[in-house]
């Protein structure tokens, strides 16, 4: 049986965008603005789309994003990997990881 976590608890917010791209993790960079995460940054959400100088950012709910390295399921400390996705790192924030696709290198977790 396939399980879908899409749209569960999803909340998106519009921010000013400083170089963000859809599908990448981002961080708060200034008042009301987000920017792409560098390697090791803590993330505030995932950019859903960018229009002009604004970005819709998913800040709550289950999300899927690319991973670097090995990530397990359960409570996992995640931070940005510097290339738009996440990686496991003890300095990261703790998230509930519910699915890891090691073939596609994607992870589903609750923001």
N, C-alpha and C positions, 0 to 999 in steps of 0.2 A: 504494500500500500504506500502510495506517495503522500507526503505531508507537505502542506504549504504554510509558510509563515508570513506570506505577503499581506501587507496592510494591517496586521495585528498591532494595535496601539500606535500606529503611525501618526507622527506630528511633524509638519514641515513649516519652516519659518523663512521669511524673505529677509536677506541681508544685502548690504552693499558687497560687491565682489572685488577682490584684489587678485586677479589672475586665476580664478578657480575654473575647473573643468568638471563637467558632469561625470558622475561615477567615482569621483575621488573624495577621500576624506579631507576635512578642512578644520581649521582652528579659528577662534576669535582673534582678530588681529588689531582691532581698534573699536571704538564705539560703533556698534551696529554694522561691523564689517567682518568678513571672513577672508582667509587666504589659504592657499595650499599648505599642508603640513610638511615639515622637514622630517628627516629621519629622527625617530625618538620622541617627536611631539605627541602630546595628549590631544585627542581629537574632540571636537564638539559635535560633529555630525558628518553626513555624507551629502555631497552636492547632487541634487536631482537634476537640475538644469540651470543654465545661465542665459539671461536675456539682457543684453546691453551691459550696464554696470551693476546688475543685481543677480543674486543667486537664490534659488529655493533650496534650502538645506533641511534634510531629514534629521531631526534632533531627538526623536523618540520612536520606539517601535522596533520591529525586527528588520534588519537590513542585510544585504549581501554585498560583499566587497572582495577585492583580490587580496591574496595573502603572499607573504614571503616567508619561506621556511616552514617548519613544522608547527602546527597549531592543533591542539586537542579539543575535545568537547568538554562541557562543564564550565565551571568558573575559571576564566583565563585572563591574565593580565595582558592587555593589548595596547600597542601604541602605533603611531604611523611608521611606515617603512621607507618614507621618502620618495616613493614612486606612485603615490595615490592610493595605496592599500594599507594593510596593517600587518603586524608581526607580533609574535609572543615576546614579551619582555617584562621582567620583574618590576621595572620602573613604570610600567603602563598602568592604566586604569583597569579595574576588574569588570568583566562583562560575562554574560551567560552565552556561551557558544553552543548552538543547537545543531549545527551541521557543518562538516568540513568536506569539501570536494577536492581531493588531492590530485585528481586528473586535471581539472580546470583551474586548480589553485584559487578556489573561492571559499569564503567562510560566511555563514549566516549567524548573526548574533543580535542580542537585544541591546539597543542603545540606552 
